[in-house]
Amino acid sequence: MVDKAIEELVRCTALSRIVYGEGHWKLAKAYVQLADAYFHFKNYVLQAVYHCENARNAMLSAVQMTESQLEKANILDVLMRIYLTLGRAFMAQKKYCDSEQALAKADKISQQRSQMSCVSSKESTNWQIKIATLLGRLNANEKKFAISSSYLETAIDLTIKHRGNDSIGLIPIYQDLGHVEQAKGKHANHDRAIEMFLQAHSIASANYSEGSVELAETACVLANAYSNVGQMDADTSAESYLLEALTTYQSEYGPNHEKTLTVNDEMARLAVRMERQEVVC
């Protein structure tokens, strides 16, 4: 299904070149859509960068002249998406300096575009949230934990303000904040990390039915956070959430699926550690 969709995007790109020519923003739009598909669905980072460069070259090869405010907004949208996708791709390649520069350009274009009357506040906020989240992840990768947390908290505040406390968009951001706290090593505040993962799991519980895969995923992340504490009470909580996830995975995927086997392994390791703790006590 994904391969079929990418084939269609390749055809759309070729058609856009024929219809609009090499220097038109609509060709650049086709390129960046193809780049995003390669990155998001296939994790093909090199292809994503390649097609983003094609998109950027298309934008730079001719002056994009228009009197229409809507078309100007569309042109800025394409430019923003180019740099946003480049930022994500460079981050995946651990080219953090290049990623930061690309995301900074995306942020600047987003702010410029948000001032246009034809761009809704909802759309502008959605892009603010995406860019802040990506900047949070980038700074976490660079071990700039305070800056990372600041960006992620901004993304959370914007999401709560515009989408509500139970928005599913909060789930990955709370999890990112939890991972930032865990990444501090011996300076990590495990209680704060668990609080973030609990928030994510609570939101998942409010949005998904019991026994859903989405709920199992957040339960696994939460179980891992409790397991990292290394205390008997925390291990008991970890076991409970792992069992919740295991029940779902067995029901949805069967006993031999990779996710089922992974949770089984985690439960076995946890059981051994809990047994040792009981012997010590």
C-alpha positions, 0 to 999 in steps of 0.5 A, a space after each residue: 500500500 505504501 509502495 503504491 502511494 509512493 509510485 503515485 507521488 512519483 507520477 505526480 511529480 513527473 506530471 507537475 514537471 510537464 505541466 508547470 515546468 522546472 521552476 514552479 512552486 507546484 513542482 517543488 510541492 510535489 518533490 517535498 511531498 515525495 520526500 516526506 513520504 519516503 521519510 515518514 513511511 519508508 525511513 529512506 533518509 537519503 531519498 528524503 534529502 535528495 528530493 528536498 534538494 530538488 524541491 529547493 532547487 525548483 524554488 530557487 531556479 525562478 522568481 516566484 511572482 504572484 499578487 495573490 495572498 493565497 498563492 504567497 501563503 502556498 509558496 511559503 508553505 512549500 518552503 517551510 515543508 522543505 526545511 522541516 523535512 530536511 530538519 527531520 532527515 538531518 536529525 536522523 543522520 545525526 547532522 545536528 548542526 544542519 538540522 538546527 539550521 533547517 528547523 530555524 528556517 522552517 520556524 522563521 518561515 512559519 512565523 512569517 506565514 502566520 501573519 498572513 490574513 489567509 492563514 488561520 490561527 489553527 493552522 499556524 498553531 499546528 505548525 508551531 507545535 510540530 516545529 517546537 516538538 522537533 526542536 525539543 527532540 533535536 536538543 535532546 539528541 545534543 544533550 541540551 536537556 534544559 533547552 529541549 524541555 523548554 521547547 517540549 513544554 511550549 509544545 504541550 502548552 500550545 496543544 492544551 490551549 488549542 486542542 484540550 487536555 486529552 488531545 492524542 497529540 500530547 501523547 508523543 510530546 509527554 513521552 519525549 519529555 519523559 525520555 529527556 528526563 531519563 537521558 540525564 543518567 545519574 541526574 535523572 529524576 525518575 519520578 518526573 519521567 514516570 509522571 510524564 509517561 503516566 500522563 501519556 498513558 492516561 490520555 491514551 486511556 481517555 481516547 482509546 478503548 481497553 485492549 487497543 494496541 495504542 493503549 498497549 504501546 503507552 503501557 510498555 513505555 510506562 512499564 519501562 520507566 517504572 523498571 528503570 527505578 530499580 525498586 520493588 514497588 516500581 517493579 510491581 507497577 512495571 509488571 502490571 503494565 507489561 501484563 496489560 500490554 502482553 494481553 493486548 499483543 497476544 490477542 491482536 498479534 498472537 504469541 509469536 509476534 515480535 512485540 509479544 515476544 519482546 514483552 515476554 522477555 521483559 517480563 522474564 527479566 523483571 521476574 528474575 530481578 524481583 525474585 532476587 530482591 525478595 531473596 535479599 529482603 
